[in-house]
Amino acid sequence: MSLLAVFFIGFIFIAMKNLDSDVAVINSEQVQVKTISATERVLIQNWIRENEIKIPEEVGYRYLVGKYPSRPWLK
């Protein structure tokens, strides 16, 4: 009886380890790398100059993309 209990406990630990690795794979597939093209960078710089937008120095273009999701520099 105790051997059967040890077998099932071991089986549960193996299943939990496999579940953790599956979750890690799913999370890595959901992460998307968002890059800003060189053309879009130029458009953003021009838009910032034209509209006199003030952005903090420690943040970059990702701050603008988050703050202005409609991307007005593309219009």
C-alpha positions in Angstrom: 0.0 0.0 0.0 2.8 2.4 0.9 4.6 1.6 -2.4 1.4 2.6 -4.3 1.2 5.8 -2.3 4.8 6.7 -3.1 4.2 5.9 -6.8 1.2 8.3 -6.9 3.1 11.1 -5.0 6.0 10.8 -7.4 3.5 10.8 -10.3 2.0 14.1 -9.0 5.4 15.7 -8.6 6.3 14.8 -12.2 3.0 16.1 -13.5 3.5 19.4 -11.6 7.0 19.8 -13.1 5.7 19.2 -16.6 2.9 21.7 -16.0 5.4 24.3 -15.0 7.4 23.8 -18.2 4.3 23.9 -20.3 3.2 27.2 -18.7 6.7 28.6 -19.4 6.5 27.6 -23.0 3.0 29.1 -23.4 4.1 32.4 -21.8 7.2 32.7 -24.0 5.0 32.2 -27.1 2.7 35.0 -26.0 5.4 37.6 -25.6 5.7 39.6 -28.8 8.7 41.8 -29.5 7.5 45.1 -30.7 10.0 47.0 -32.7 9.8 50.5 -34.1 11.1 50.9 -37.6 13.5 53.6 -38.7 10.9 55.3 -40.8 8.5 55.4 -37.8 11.3 56.8 -35.6 11.7 59.7 -38.0 8.0 60.3 -38.1 7.8 60.3 -34.3 10.7 62.8 -34.1 9.0 65.1 -36.6 5.7 64.8 -34.8 7.4 65.6 -31.5 9.0 68.7 -33.0 5.9 69.9 -34.8 3.6 69.5 -31.8 6.2 70.4 -29.1 5.5 67.3 -27.1 7.5 67.0 -23.9 8.6 63.5 -22.9 10.8 62.5 -20.0 14.4 61.8 -20.9 14.5 58.4 -19.3 11.7 57.0 -21.4 11.8 56.4 -25.1 9.5 55.8 -28.0 7.6 53.0 -26.2 6.3 55.6 -23.8 4.8 57.5 -26.7 3.3 54.3 -28.2 1.7 53.5 -24.9 0.5 57.1 -24.3 -0.8 57.6 -27.9 -2.1 54.2 -29.1 -3.8 55.8 -32.1 -0.3 56.7 -33.4 -1.0 60.3 -34.6 2.4 60.6 -36.2 1.3 58.2 -38.9 -1.5 60.4 -40.1 
